[in-house]
């Protein structure tokens, strides 16, 4: 699961691969400003890519079986 670092110091939230890394960044920023880490939502482009990969895998296995 990815995590967002939200702070008024950044124009856009930063995305981190895991909560521990996000919390390290938040701790560093909290010396100057308020910062918090929250779970990131599902990226629609990643979801579409995953669905297409699953479809192609299914289609490929159907072709292999005939």
C-alpha positions, 0 to 999 in steps of 0.5 A: 500500500502506498502512503501520501505525505500531506503538509502545507510545505508541499504543493502536492502530496508526496507518495511513498511506497510504504508507511515507514518511509512516509513517517520518516519524511513526516518526522523530518518536516514536523520540525518546521511544519505540520505533516501527516501520512495517510494511505493513498487511494487507488490510482485509476491508471494502475488499476486499469493496467492491472485489469488489462494484464489480467485480461491478457493473461486469461485470454492467453491461457484460453488460446493455449488451452485450445 
